[in-house]
């Protein structure tokens, strides 16, 4: 597997499809980065030369896209700020409930966790 900016990306996929393995880079950003680096997006990652990998890494760092640890830290900081000022969104984050207005009487199982049975005593 090729290593790019500290992340292993798969060799057998096209470069355009393997760049989104880096946290913070999606399909559209990957295409823009490859255009900027001058690399054909249909090339397999395993076929890239060291020089091409270097150009891609320079394009990522030069474009100002925040990736991996920096991005995770920033998102964590935003959540910490919301919880510290006791706003509604922070309260929902703290309680582990959906934050963006979704319904919770049904659904929301991913966010709420496994069902807890309440009040069935005989």
N, C-alpha and C positions, 0 to 999 in steps of 0.2 A: 504494500500500500504506500502511496505517495504521502509525504508529510509536508503540509503547508501551514505555516504559522502555528505550529504546535498541534495540529489536528490531522489525524489520519483520514485521508479521503480514498474511496475505493478506486482500484486500478481499472476494473473491467467496464466501468460506466463512462459515458461521454463527460467531458470536462464540465459542460453546462449543467449536467445532472449531479455531478459529484461536489461541486462548490457549495451547494446548499447544506452539506454536512457540517459546514462551519456555522456555528451559532451566530445569527445576525445577518446572514446572507441568504436571500431568497432567490427565486428563479430570475426575476427581472434584474436584480442587482448583479447576479452572476453573469448575465448576458452583457450588461454594461461594462463590467470589469474585463471580460474577455475581449470586447471591442477595443477598450482602452489599451489593453496589453498587446493587441495584435495577434491573438491566438485564435485559430479556427475552433468554433464551439463544438464541432462534430468529432474532434480528435478524442481518442480514448485517453484517460488519465495516465495509463501505463506507458503510452507512447510519447509523453511529453519529455523534452530535454530539461536538463538542469537550468539552462538559460531561460527557457519558457516559464518554468516554475518560478524563477526569480522575478521575471517580468510581471507575472500574475500577483506575486506577493507584494511587489512595489506598487502595483495598481490598486490593490486593496488598501494598503497603508496610506497611499497618496490621495485616495478618493475621500478620506475622512469618514469612512464607514466604521462605526463602532462594532467590534466583534468580541466574541467569547467572554473572558473574565471581566473586562471593562464594562461591557453591556450588562452582564448579569449583576455586577456591583451597582450600576446606575439604577436598574430596575428595582433591586432590593432597597436602595436608598429612597426611591420614590414611595415604596410601600411602607417603609419605616416612618417616613415623614407623615404619611396619611394616618397611620395608626397613632402617632404621637400627638397630632393636633385633634384627635378624637372626631374626625369628620365621619360622615355616613359610610363612605367607601372604606375608610380605615377600620371602622367597626366591623364591616362585612369581612374584610381580610382577616381580622383578628378572630372572628367567630368561625371562619372557614365556610362561609356561605357565598352564593353567587354575588358578584359585585356589580354587574352591569344590568340590573333590573329584570333578570329572568325570574320565572315563577318558581316557587319552592314547595307548594302544597303537593304537587306531583312533579316528577322528574328531579333534576339537580342531584342525582345519586352520586355522580362522580365527585362533586364538590363536598357533599355532606357525608359521604362514607356509607358504610354498611348500615342497614336499617336497625333501629333499636326499638324493640317491642316495649310498649308502655301500658301499664294498667290492666293486664289480664290476670286477675288473681281470683281463684275459686276455692 
